[in-house]
Amino acid sequence: MVLKLSDQTPIAQGGERLIFIHPENNDWLIKVWHERFHEKQQKRTPFWIRVIRLKRYWSLLNELTEYLGVREDPHPKLEYIQQLVGLTDTDLGFGMVVKAIKQDNGKLAPTLKDLVERQVFHEQHHQALEAFFEWMSNTHIIVRDFSLNNLIWDECNQRFVLIDGIGSKIGFSLRSLSRRYNQKANHNRIVKFRTRLAKALGNR
């Protein structure tokens, strides 16, 4: 069955994906890699990457790889990444179904950026963020795009959850071959993230 999403308004969108509430279950979200991303990717990538098989789904496949990679860790902590439900076909293309993270009142959970802008980032959030950093430093997940918009505050469980920006870039990536190199890259992203967060908090 092909789910119809073209008559819905996405609840969020980025450079690669559109995010919709699942039409049959409002506890689920569907991530669809939109056509503009595929067209832009085709124009900007070198010829040798353009001929890669399934390049259209490279970002989706990378994200799936990271989900599986975290599960294969000796001591996996799946609670720090959004729960994968499955894959589905839609009238906008192939989509990934994930579990929505909600507040106690049933509304979608806020991002870290939301907490900062609303001036409700407190000590409990700071401690939860440090716990997330520790997990990110010790796991082998590849975090490509690490921003305040990619962390969601799971109010029910008092933790931050990474919802986007995972997986290596298209083509060859040393991060996918060397765990040590990837951990260093993740560490560098955490350092830059701390700087951006401090600046955002200072500009409130």
C-alpha positions in Angstrom: 0.0 0.0 0.0 1.3 3.5 -0.9 0.6 6.1 1.8 -0.6 9.5 0.5 1.4 12.4 1.9 1.2 14.9 -1.0 -2.0 16.4 0.5 -0.4 16.9 3.9 1.7 19.7 5.2 5.1 18.5 6.6 5.7 19.3 10.3 9.3 19.9 9.5 11.8 20.0 6.6 15.5 20.2 6.1 18.0 20.1 3.3 17.3 16.4 2.7 14.0 15.4 4.1 10.4 16.2 4.7 8.8 15.0 8.0 5.1 14.0 8.2 2.9 12.6 10.9 1.9 9.1 9.8 -1.6 9.2 8.4 -2.6 6.0 10.2 -0.8 6.5 13.5 -0.1 9.8 15.1 2.5 8.3 17.4 4.7 7.7 14.3 6.5 10.1 11.9 7.6 9.5 8.3 10.8 10.9 6.9 10.8 11.2 3.1 13.9 12.3 1.1 12.4 14.9 -1.1 13.0 15.4 -4.8 14.9 18.7 -4.4 17.6 16.9 -2.4 18.0 14.3 -5.1 18.3 16.9 -7.8 20.8 19.0 -5.9 22.8 15.9 -5.0 22.9 14.9 -8.7 24.3 18.4 -9.7 26.9 18.8 -6.9 28.5 15.3 -6.7 31.4 14.2 -8.8 30.7 11.9 -11.7 32.1 8.8 -10.0 29.6 9.2 -7.2 26.7 9.8 -9.6 27.1 6.3 -11.0 27.0 4.6 -7.5 24.2 2.1 -7.3 21.2 3.4 -5.2 22.8 6.8 -4.8 19.2 8.1 -4.5 18.9 6.2 -1.2 22.4 6.7 0.1 21.3 9.0 2.9 18.5 6.6 3.9 20.8 3.6 3.8 23.4 5.4 5.9 20.9 6.2 8.5 19.7 2.6 8.6 23.4 1.5 8.9 23.8 3.6 12.0 20.7 2.3 13.6 22.0 -1.3 13.1 25.5 -0.2 14.1 24.3 1.1 17.5 22.4 -2.2 18.0 25.6 -4.1 17.5 27.6 -2.2 20.1 28.7 -4.4 23.1 26.5 -2.3 25.3 24.0 -0.6 23.1 22.0 2.4 24.4 19.2 2.7 21.8 17.4 5.3 23.9 19.7 8.0 22.6 18.5 7.7 19.0 15.0 7.9 17.7 13.3 4.5 17.5 13.0 3.0 14.0 9.7 1.4 13.2 10.2 0.4 9.6 10.1 1.5 6.0 7.1 2.4 3.8 6.2 3.5 0.3 4.5 6.9 -0.2 3.4 9.0 -3.1 6.4 11.3 -2.4 8.9 8.4 -2.4 10.3 5.8 -0.1 10.1 6.8 3.6 11.4 5.8 7.0 8.9 5.4 9.8 10.1 6.4 13.3 8.5 6.7 16.7 7.5 10.3 17.6 8.9 11.7 20.8 6.2 13.5 22.7 5.8 15.6 25.8 3.6 14.6 28.8 0.7 16.6 27.2 0.9 14.5 24.0 2.4 17.3 21.8 5.6 16.7 19.9 8.7 17.2 22.0 10.8 20.4 21.6 14.3 20.6 20.2 17.3 21.8 22.2 17.1 25.0 20.2 13.5 25.4 21.3 14.5 25.1 25.0 17.2 27.7 24.6 15.0 30.2 22.7 12.2 29.8 25.2 14.7 30.3 28.0 13.8 27.0 29.7 17.1 25.3 29.4 17.9 24.4 33.1 20.3 22.2 35.1 18.4 19.0 34.4 18.8 19.6 30.7 22.5 20.4 31.2 23.0 17.1 33.0 21.1 15.1 30.4 23.2 16.7 27.7 26.4 15.7 29.4 25.0 12.1 29.6 24.3 12.3 25.8 27.8 13.5 25.1 29.3 10.6 27.1 27.2 8.2 25.0 28.2 9.9 21.7 31.9 9.7 22.7 31.8 6.0 23.6 29.6 4.7 20.9 30.6 4.1 17.3 27.8 6.0 15.7 28.8 8.4 12.8 27.3 11.8 13.5 27.6 13.9 10.4 25.4 16.9 11.2 25.3 17.8 14.9 23.1 20.9 15.7 20.7 22.2 18.3 17.8 21.2 16.0 18.9 17.6 15.9 18.5 16.9 19.6 15.0 16.4 21.0 14.2 16.7 24.7 12.4 13.5 25.8 10.5 14.9 28.7 9.0 11.6 29.8 12.4 9.9 30.2 14.5 13.0 31.0 17.0 12.6 28.2 18.1 14.0 24.8 17.5 12.0 21.7 19.3 12.3 18.4 16.8 12.4 15.5 18.9 13.5 12.5 22.3 14.0 11.0 23.7 10.4 11.4 25.6 8.5 8.7 28.6 9.1 6.6 28.7 11.4 3.6 28.0 9.9 0.2 30.9 8.1 -1.3 34.1 7.1 0.5 34.4 7.9 4.2 37.3 7.1 6.5 34.9 7.4 9.4 33.1 4.2 8.3 36.4 2.4 8.2 38.2 3.5 11.4 36.4 3.6 14.7 39.2 5.6 16.3 39.0 8.2 13.6 35.3 8.4 13.9 35.4 8.8 17.7 37.9 11.7 17.2 35.5 13.3 14.7 32.6 12.9 17.1 34.7 14.5 19.8 35.4 17.5 17.6 31.7 17.9 16.9 30.9 17.8 20.6 33.5 20.6 21.2 32.0 22.7 18.5 28.5 22.0 19.7 29.4 23.2 23.2 30.7 26.5 21.7 27.5 27.0 19.7 25.3 26.2 22.7 27.2 28.6 24.9 26.8 31.3 22.3 23.1 30.6 22.0 22.6 30.7 25.8 24.7 33.9 26.0 22.5 35.6 23.3 19.2 34.9 25.1 
